[in-house]
Amino acid sequence: MPSYVMKFGDSLDMRCANLGNAYEAYLNKKQKGGGLDKTDHGYTTQDLQSMLQQVKERKDGGKNSK
């Protein structure tokens, strides 16, 4: 398959093959690392929304006090 892509494929075929290989490597690395990546931060959506609301309230409070 890789030799076929190298011989007959165009640049899009090469990009797709590279993307597939990179994704497979990412999955293998993620599995070896205990399943943690940038999105496995341990916060629920509700926690994140609460944090965002607190920041917005601080910003709004700072504008009103000036």
Beta strands, then each sheet from edge to edge (+ up, - down):
end
